[in-house]
């Protein structure tokens, strides 16, 4: 059972990593740096 959830987590992590790599703007500009003006 634990191994199943580990596989699910790894799959989600891989998908999230691919999503970030396909969105360079989101990956290169964190909200607290490039978002709200001070």
ROSE-4610 file (N, C-alpha, C; in Angstrom, 1 decimal, always signed):
// ROSE-4610
residu = [X/X/X/X/X/X/X/X/X/X/X/X/X/X/X/X/X/X/X/X/X/X/X/X/X/X/X/X/X/X/X/X/X/X/X/X/X/X/X/X/X/X/X/X/X/X/X/X/X/X/X/X/X/X/X/X/X/X/X/X/X/X/X/X/X/X/X/X/X/X/X/X/X/X/X/X/X/X/X/X/X/X/X/X/X/X/X/X/X/X/X/X/X/X/X/X/X/X/X/X/X/X/X/X/X/X/X/X/X/X/X/X/X/X]
num = [1/1/1/2/2/2/3/3/3/4/4/4/5/5/5/6/6/6/7/7/7/8/8/8/9/9/9/10/10/10/11/11/11/12/12/12/13/13/13/14/14/14/15/15/15/16/16/16/17/17/17/18/18/18/19/19/19/20/20/20/21/21/21/22/22/22/23/23/23/24/24/24/25/25/25/26/26/26/27/27/27/28/28/28/29/29/29/30/30/30/31/31/31/32/32/32/33/33/33/34/34/34/35/35/35/36/36/36/37/37/37/38/38/38]
x = [+0.8/+0.0/+0.9/+1.9/+2.8/+3.5/+3.9/+4.6/+3.7/+2.4/+1.4/+1.4/+1.3/+1.3/+2.6/+3.7/+5.0/+5.0/+4.5/+4.4/+3.5/+2.4/+1.5/+2.2/+2.9/+3.6/+4.7/+5.5/+6.5/+5.9/+4.8/+4.1/+3.6/+3.0/+2.6/+3.8/+4.9/+6.1/+6.6/+6.7/+7.2/+6.3/+5.0/+4.1/+4.3/+4.4/+4.6/+5.9/+7.0/+8.2/+8.2/+7.5/+7.3/+6.5/+5.5/+4.7/+5.5/+6.3/+7.2/+8.2/+8.7/+9.7/+9.1/+7.8/+7.1/+6.6/+6.8/+6.3/+7.5/+8.4/+9.7/+9.4/+8.3/+8.0/+7.7/+6.9/+6.6/+7.8/+8.7/+9.8/+10.9/+11.0/+12.1/+11.7/+10.4/+10.0/+9.0/+9.6/+8.8/+7.9/+6.7/+5.7/+6.2/+7.0/+7.5/+8.6/+9.2/+10.2/+9.6/+8.9/+8.4/+6.9/+6.2/+4.8/+4.3/+4.3/+3.7/+4.8/+4.5/+5.5/+5.5/+6.6/+6.7/+6.5]
y = [-1.2/+0.0/+1.3/+1.2/+2.4/+2.6/+1.5/+1.6/+2.2/+1.9/+2.5/+4.0/+4.5/+6.0/+6.6/+5.9/+6.5/+6.6/+5.6/+5.7/+6.9/+7.1/+8.2/+9.5/+9.6/+10.9/+11.2/+10.1/+10.3/+10.7/+10.2/+10.5/+12.0/+12.4/+13.8/+14.7/+14.4/+15.2/+15.4/+14.3/+14.3/+15.2/+15.1/+15.9/+17.4/+17.7/+19.1/+19.6/+18.8/+19.3/+19.6/+18.7/+19.0/+20.2/+20.5/+21.7/+22.9/+22.9/+24.0/+24.3/+23.2/+23.3/+23.8/+23.7/+24.2/+25.6/+26.1/+27.5/+28.3/+28.7/+29.4/+30.6/+31.3/+32.6/+32.3/+31.2/+30.9/+30.4/+29.6/+29.0/+30.1/+31.1/+32.1/+33.3/+33.5/+34.7/+34.2/+34.1/+33.8/+34.9/+34.6/+35.7/+36.8/+36.4/+37.4/+38.3/+37.9/+38.8/+39.6/+39.0/+39.7/+40.0/+39.9/+40.0/+41.4/+41.5/+42.7/+43.8/+45.0/+46.1/+46.6/+46.9/+47.3/+48.8]
z = [+0.0/+0.0/+0.0/+0.8/+0.9/-0.4/-1.1/-2.4/-3.4/-3.4/-4.3/-4.2/-3.0/-2.8/-3.2/-3.0/-3.4/-4.9/-5.6/-7.1/-7.5/-6.9/-7.2/-7.0/-5.9/-5.5/-6.6/-7.0/-8.0/-9.3/-9.7/-10.9/-10.9/-9.8/-9.7/-9.7/-9.0/-9.0/-10.4/-11.1/-12.5/-13.4/-13.3/-14.0/-13.7/-12.4/-11.9/-12.5/-12.4/-13.0/-14.4/-15.2/-16.6/-16.9/-16.0/-16.2/-15.9/-14.9/-14.6/-15.7/-16.2/-17.3/-18.6/-18.7/-19.9/-19.7/-18.5/-18.1/-17.6/-18.5/-18.0/-17.2/-17.5/-16.8/-15.4/-15.1/-13.7/-13.0/-13.7/-13.1/-12.7/-13.6/-13.4/-12.6/-12.4/-11.6/-10.5/-9.3/-8.1/-7.8/-7.2/-6.9/-6.0/-5.1/-4.1/-4.7/-5.8/-6.4/-7.6/-8.5/-9.7/-9.7/-8.5/-8.5/-8.0/-6.7/-6.1/-5.9/-6.4/-6.2/-4.7/-4.2/-2.8/-2.7]
